[in-house]
Amino acid sequence: MRVGFIGDIVGKPGRSMLEQYLKKIRKEYELDFVIANGENASHGFGLGTLHAKELFSYGADILTGGNHSWDKKEIIPLLEVMPILRPLNYPIGVPGRGVSVVDVKGEKIAIVNIMGHYGMPMVENPFLTAQKVVDELHAEDVKTIIIDFHAEVTSEKYAILHLLKGKVSAILGTHTHVGTDDLLIDTGTCYVSDVGLSGARDGVIGMDKDAPLKRFLTGLPASLEIPKKCKKILQMVIMEIEEGKCIEAYKLRIFDDQERLLARAVHEK
């Protein structure tokens, strides 16, 4: 099975990169399933109904979320009926779901969305939540398990790798919008601290640079906005998975004005 995972899609620049490239990527790399983090897809904050439908039409099979999952209230009813996840470790009673098990080419695949603790809204312990859901999925004989770990710090991300390596197919970090150069495969588990954003690459975490610079220079508040003109990037991890184990992984980066770049994962011994 070949699965693609796209990092945080930030506003119109990110959506436009998926529109232009995702169907081509699916065909070229023979992808069976595509997961994308969509919590910043609508103007950088949240996911609206129209843009959710857009991303599905471009070739995403399921959308994951994070701390911005609730920014667009219109999406909340759709969490119950569309393949859109929010972090599993929100308290009981919160709308939506954080795990989905789907059939891909006759094989069960579980997509799990979990949010970290540091610098994030109030959620249940991500480590206990992850451990519990993975045990439950194993009991249901689900071997292919892919986790979107939406977290701020690499310490949490590496710790959850050591907790779950060999038990899940992939742990893919999102949230910081800055892609990290640590893609690896350890005991059959693909890992990267952050896949990186798909959107504007010449601003600040996908946003126009002026407001962040004002904040840093003066300490005064300024509203973050998606740039009207920018250089764009699409970032994703492509994984080859057999019997629940990742056997190969690549980081694909596509620039709107340059050739694409492809980096291979390091296998830990």
Phi, psi and omega in degrees: 000137179242122186238139174249141178232122181256133179288189186308118176275119187248104173063197183298321178301320178292315179298321182293328177292321176294319180300319184282326193242336193296317180295325176295318179296316179304318181288313184296318183261006176052053181282135178270337185201141180230127176250139179219138175276118187248014188288349176242016189288335181259098177059023177090350183222105177086185181224118177269164183301312182300315183287329174299313179296323176301311184297323176294321181291335179281343177129002175283139179265329179209146180245135177254170185227204182181216183290344178260012182301334188259004187294325179255104187298334182298337184278342187303313178298330183286342178299337181272342189235345180247159179285067179233123181258156167234164184306133183297328188270020164291155184300157178302137180102346178288138181301156175089188182218158183246003178217143177221133176248121183234162178261123178234114180054040178080008181238139177285136174227131180254131174249125184239133179245117182229144180247142179286177181266311191298122176070014184245168175298169182295121176219167176288165182304118183293330182288315178293322178297314181297315181300317182294313184291325178294319176298319180295319180293321176298321179295334177269008179064034173267116184265324182268110183232122181241125184249127166268108180260104185269096189213157185277318192250146180291335180297316177296319184292315178292326179296319181288334172299313181292332177289323192245356184299139185085348181253339179230162183280327183201145170234112186242117183281140173226176172110316186283341181074356181252115182293138181254155186259050183227031178297127181210167173235120182232117179056038179083006179250120174283138182217140166211139183296319174207128179294326182096158185287159163245115185160214181290129182255355183246023174244222177234113186043041177090357181255160174302140188287340189295314182294314176300320179296320178298317179300314184287328182279328188241339186080002182271150180291150176206140184281130177284138180223149174288132180293144179284327175232136182194166168272141189241158178218148169239128181234133179206158174251132177249127186237139171258121186237130177229127179052039178082356181253134174281122181256342177203148179209146180225147171260119179256127175234127179240124177261145182288346182235012181218176174289154177287155178240142181227123181242139183266145180287148173276133175267121177283138180265000000 
